[in-house]
């Protein structure tokens, strides 16, 4: 498997090193060869060269690699985060990675911030539409920097985009023996764009009679994720709302350091990354939690068909939590590198 590795900025470099360590360990155990090609695209590269990624960068990622692994992007030295936008959002749009896949699974009861809730309550997935919505940069600013400034940011919804992400959510439920899909929107206020979500959801749901299809407004969904997360199996929503509720999901499973994600076009080159940011002040200090990155590598292998390898990584991460071989953010005493070493050795043994 040929995989592009973009460590990026800040702690992205730290956690990516541990994910790579674990990938190599699982490759040795299962007899797989991972051709991991490190690409320098980052704030450092942009500041040194003026290049976010080369002119043929998107084509190269699509044609020369089976998957892309990104650590984290973002650096205060690049005020507008142009490099992060071009590398991450650009890849999502150019490779049409329309499925943002966020599994939310609590690996140990003690990590849950909710009273009287545990592993049985927090085990669901969120599918976020990844190429439309408020993130397409349609809009503009008029009289910027004055007291009369006007800023317009449009949300874009198409039948193609809405239909394929909703259909993907139902297909996932059926393939994994799940019986509940919940769609979240704000159609009581955003009556034009979200009427499309309502229409398509009802049409697609009718094709899956074995799946119970429900709907909640996004504010209600956010409330119920905290009050009663156990009611959810599959959630599907738009780009902006999915971005928000998956951070709630990350908190439910122990913090953003535990959260993995995939940006996927089924059957094509896709991108995988931990949910957390780059946290430049923590870079190189051996304190970042690498588990989100390591679990993202498992998600990548699962998507590429290496299911046994993915499960081996997940079991090793879970064992590290149970045996308290973790970083300080989830109650442990190890550093980033030591956690990666422990998980790699667990797989090898």
Order of alpha helices (4+ residues) and beta strands (2+ residues): beta-alpha-beta-alpha-alpha-beta-alpha-beta-beta-beta-beta-alpha-beta-alpha-beta-alpha-beta-alpha-beta-beta-alpha-alpha-alpha
